[in-house]
Amino acid sequence: FYRWVEASQISHTFRAMNGKSRVTLPDGTKVWLNADTKLTYESSFWSKERAVKLEGEALFEVMPDPEHPFIVKNYGFRARVYGTRFLFKARKELPQVQVALISGSVAVQSTGDEHFLNPGEAALCNRTTGDISVRQTDVMFHALWAGESIRIEGKSLPELVPTLQCWYGVKIRLDDTIGRNQAYTFTIHNEPLEEILRLMARIHPIEYAFDDKNQVTITNKVLTKKRR
């Protein structure tokens, strides 16, 4: 009997360390994991819920099951859904847990607060106070990173920076002197950011550097004339 009970409690851990990855949970739910993300899925014969704990950032496409709601939790907050598509972000260095709804409905809960989200809304959950606030946001933009590829059409570098930050999950500091006179058109698949910047530097004279926190600084390249 005890062996049967132990076998009925199953735990799965998924990690995305250096890049994005996509996993399918035992219940059929599809999850995009952003870099430096850990997801723990626990299922039990006795449980009426499908519960996961997330450390990092993920996009969920939850398999509908009205009798077993899907729960994502961390830092005292829970997102409760039945079948929907949404983002959940809970990183230890951030003061807030963020939940953004693409489609369906989500109830975001803490010990003393609860809010229901509509598509296009995000909940900001304060880890210190437990308070939850809801606002409208561009959810589809924040979900750009969770895809197979992204197409850039005629965008200048200042216009590109927010998209590159979202896609690669890095912070980019752009020099104020870089203008909007150069337009870029290309498609990104699995290429590293440094390769994309190297190709862009062939079109526009820019220089870039990565620091020890994987943040990027982009500046104008100083061109010097050769002496005769």
Secondary structure, DSSP 4 states (H G I P E B T S, - for coil): -HHHHHHHEEEEEEEE-SS-EEEE-TTS-EEEEPSSEEEEEEEESS-SSEEEEEEEEEEEEPPP-TTS-EEEEETTEEEEESS-EEEEEE-TTSSEEEEEEEES-EEEE-SS-EEEE-TTEEEEEETTT--EEEEE--HHHHTTTSSS-EEEEEE-HHHHHHHHHHHHT--EEE-TT--S---EEEEESS--HHHHHHHHHHHS-EEEEE-TTS-EEEEEPPP-PPP-
